Amino acid sequence: MKAHYLGHIVFYVKDLERSLAFYRDLLGFKEVGRAFNGAAAALTSGRTHHEFLLIQVGDIPGPPPGRRRGLYHIGIKIGDGLDELRLAKRELEQAGITIDGMSDHTVSQSLYLRDPDGNEVELYVDAPESTWKNDPAAVLSPIKPLQL
């Protein structure tokens, strides 16, 4: 068996509309439909039928802070260059979203933030393919600070 790509992510969320405001309205995913009597929404970037399924569960506890077993963060590619990352940073700041960090990973450059339920989200652009295509180990390069 060989995996082709990560297909989708399902998040339990406290408030579906609040999460849609983040993933749909701010990050630009398209809502493709609702399920479970409107308590769940499927979203896509257009690459496939859906990359996200958000299911409202109300006030049950969210992810604990800090290092733990389980999901660390999700990465969402938002473009092909630093200009797109700069624009995303401005849009996030204008929306009142706190940027927790910015990193240069050699193979990609990233912004880190939290969704409304505290899940860490990495928004990134890939470095030119020539940087990593012939050297897969480049993904393990030391992380450098990113200035935008």
Rosetta blueprint (number, residue, H / E / L):
1 M L
2 K L
3 A L
4 H L
5 Y L
6 L L
7 G L
8 H L
9 I E
10 V E
11 F E
12 Y E
13 V E
14 K L
15 D L
16 L H
17 E H
18 R H
19 S H
20 L H
21 A H
22 F H
23 Y H
24 R H
25 D H
26 L H
27 L L
28 G L
29 F L
30 K E
31 E E
32 V E
33 G E
34 R E
35 A E
36 F L
37 N L
38 G L
39 A L
40 A E
41 A E
42 A E
43 L E
44 T E
45 S L
46 G L
47 R L
48 T L
49 H L
50 H L
51 E L
52 F E
53 L E
54 L E
55 I E
56 Q E
57 V L
58 G L
59 D L
60 I L
61 P L
62 G L
63 P L
64 P L
65 P L
66 G L
67 R L
68 R L
69 R L
70 G L
71 L L
72 Y L
73 H E
74 I E
75 G E
76 I E
77 K E
78 I E
79 G E
80 D L
81 G L
82 L H
83 D H
84 E H
85 L H
86 R H
87 L H
88 A H
89 K H
90 R H
91 E H
92 L H
93 E H
94 Q H
95 A L
96 G L
97 I L
98 T L
99 I E
100 D E
101 G E
102 M E
103 S E
104 D E
105 H L
106 T L
107 V L
108 S E
109 Q E
110 S E
111 L E
112 Y E
113 L E
114 R E
115 D L
116 P L
117 D L
118 G L
119 N L
120 E E
121 V E
122 E E
123 L E
124 Y E
125 V E
126 D E
127 A L
128 P L
129 E H
130 S H
131 T H
132 W H
133 K L
134 N L
135 D L
136 P H
137 A H
138 A H
139 V H
140 L H
141 S L
142 P L
143 I L
144 K E
145 P E
146 L L
147 Q L
148 L L
